[in-house]
């Protein structure tokens, strides 16, 4: 396994990490016992970073991850998040001091641990001052409930406001072949400040598995079945909407041929691309089965030639895929 520094935390993390959104439900089918075996296999292979969130099934993902890690908790760098999916809030978000302190205790109980390695604000809460949130996060670090803290999906000006109160140790953003918006200003800022970067959506929420077809039936319980209609988040419409989805599938079909030149699966090829940016400490990818974990590990120990990196860009250009649109993660 390959390891990289996690910003300035002093921790090293596996360059491939496990994202646990699927374990919370609503994102494809998952069999709990097999997921537990998959986590064990990941640890055996040296994968150390596991990312979950309170909002993934309101504790469901945290609970199954905690069960899966069991006595091997100290082998893992555990990251969880707070701040979203609260039905009692009009915008579903809450990063107030009271919520931060209550949520960390719930997450620790769900995970079956006394501490998390990293605790992140999942989405910015426009109704709570950043000073209030960061002060509360600093409090839980001083109490030993989290070792490090950070943000997910925050704009640069949001991070700067947070940094004025307390250092942001880690930041988490979407990053994959289809979505490269963060390279414009977020990634340069994180590099300048020594903030560790976690990349989520490394396989573009399944698109880069190469298993989808233009008439794909996701099933009624899967959020991708909405064909991109995820509130104000334009990215999901670009990926799974009625206009973008067929175009994206055609691009993926070409990417499969490029991956075959390396005798690699498309997920391995896509993960290698995501980690080819040295700023990325760890690229997260879901794992429902042991076989998926083994495949993901195949993204380590080789590189993509510069000519083929250019060919990836050419493929997207031929199919009219805009990998760095002007919109942010969500509409203003």
HELIX and SHEET records of a PDB file:
HELIX    1   1 UNK A   22  UNK A   24  5                                   3    
HELIX    2   2 UNK A   32  UNK A   44  1                                  13    
HELIX    3   3 UNK A   60  UNK A   69  1                                  10    
HELIX    4   4 UNK A   70  UNK A   75  5                                   6    
HELIX    5   5 UNK A   97  UNK A  111  1                                  15    
HELIX    6   6 UNK A  130  UNK A  142  1                                  13    
HELIX    7   7 UNK A  156  UNK A  163  1                                   8    
HELIX    8   8 UNK A  181  UNK A  183  5                                   3    
HELIX    9   9 UNK A  186  UNK A  193  1                                   8    
HELIX   10  10 UNK A  204  UNK A  209  5                                   6    
HELIX   11  11 UNK A  223  UNK A  226  5                                   4    
HELIX   12  12 UNK A  234  UNK A  240  1                                   7    
HELIX   13  13 UNK A  244  UNK A  260  1                                  17    
HELIX   14  14 UNK A  266  UNK A  275  1                                  10    
HELIX   15  15 UNK A  290  UNK A  297  1                                   8    
HELIX   16  16 UNK A  306  UNK A  318  1                                  13    
SHEET    1   A 2 UNK A   3  UNK A   5  0                                        
SHEET    2   A 2 UNK A  12  UNK A  14 -1                                        
SHEET    1   B 9 UNK A  16  UNK A  19  0                                        
SHEET    2   B 9 UNK A  49  UNK A  51  1                                        
SHEET    3   B 9 UNK A  77  UNK A  82  1                                        
SHEET    4   B 9 UNK A 116  UNK A 121  1                                        
SHEET    5   B 9 UNK A 146  UNK A 152  1                                        
SHEET    6   B 9 UNK A 170  UNK A 174  1                                        
SHEET    7   B 9 UNK A 196  UNK A 200  1                                        
SHEET    8   B 9 UNK A 280  UNK A 286  1                                        
SHEET    9   B 9 UNK A  16  UNK A  19  1                                        
END                                                                             
